[in-house]
Amino acid sequence: MQRRAGVVVLVLAAALLAWPLRAEEKKPAAEKVADGVWAATPSNGANVGWFLLGDGVVAVDSGGDAKSGKEILDLIAQTTGNKPVRALILTHVHGDHMGGARAFAAAGARIVCQESVNGAVLAFLEQPASDSSDPLAGKAVKPVIESISERAILIDGIHNIQVYYLGPAHTKGDLVIYLPAEKVLFSGDVALNSLYPFMQSPDMDPIGWERALTAIRRVDPQKLVPGHGPIGPAEGVSDSLSYIQRTVTLAKKIVDNGIRDDMVEAEIRAPENALQRVTLTETHIANVKAVVKNLRERAQKKATPGPGAAPAAATTPAAAATPATH
């Protein structure tokens, strides 16, 4: 009996010793996307990427929290020979993309975002450190925010990096980053691989989203670093565009037919409204509902302009601009 008990103790001890090793194996790994370009899926948050520029590195998105931000910085150091991170570009300000930005600010990187969301980014970076593990705790660092209105071109004599705002899409402040020589696109959540786009953000614009993806598709990126889903395949651009187009078409049908709010889900589930190659998941149903709500709000605003309202200005000045291929 004592022998069996001893064996059990040894097995448990071995399991406990092995646990840190298994946890260690789950750490994110860098994927080389092209020469001087890498990407990874952090332990928490959306996909991230980085590339060489001048004597340093530019990162795209930062993971979902400070721990992920630090993990990404470690991967960047390993893959680039400890080159400094000069800038972090945020594709948008959802927490799974921006949560690790304080780690990048603490490392001295300037933070780049679309101008409509720079206040939210600054507020996040300037909030007081809540605990000693916060990357900015005890550091006299003044975060630097650089905002982009429509586009920015980053050139170092070797690389040509194009950062575009193509109008509101997944959110009101989406940026996409295109590397024309490598034909690599960092799409944030504007295009995803093997997943339905998330169309439930309160500032989502389904019409602008379709326009943005149409512009992106013209440059025909060969490799994609999406916000979510596998890194590398570029089918996410066309797949996301197709899904959004069909979802908007269904939502317009529901709106035009005057379907009551309490009957919208039944209408989505109706066999005649099934979309080809789209599974009737809760995410899809919520997406259609969100687009229906958006289209109804648009129609109401158009029908009842405020007193003395000035003519509406174009909301997507860069939507017609297509990223240059070279």
Secondary structure, DSSP 8 states (H G I E B T S, - for coil): -HHHHHHHHHHHHHHHHHHHHHHHHTS---EEEETTEEEE--SSSS-EEEEEETTEEEEE---SSHHHHHHHHHHHHHHHTS--EEEEE-S---HHHHTTHHHHHHTT-EEEEEGGGHHHHHHHHHS---STTSTTTT------EEEESSEEEEE-SS-EEEEE--SSSSSTT--EEEETTTTEEEEETSS-SSS------TT--HHHHHHHHHHHHHH--SEEEESSS-SB--HHHHHHHHHHHHHHHHHHHHHHTT--GGGHHHHHHSGGG--TT----HHHHHHHHHHHHHHHHHHHHHHS--TT------S-TTTT------
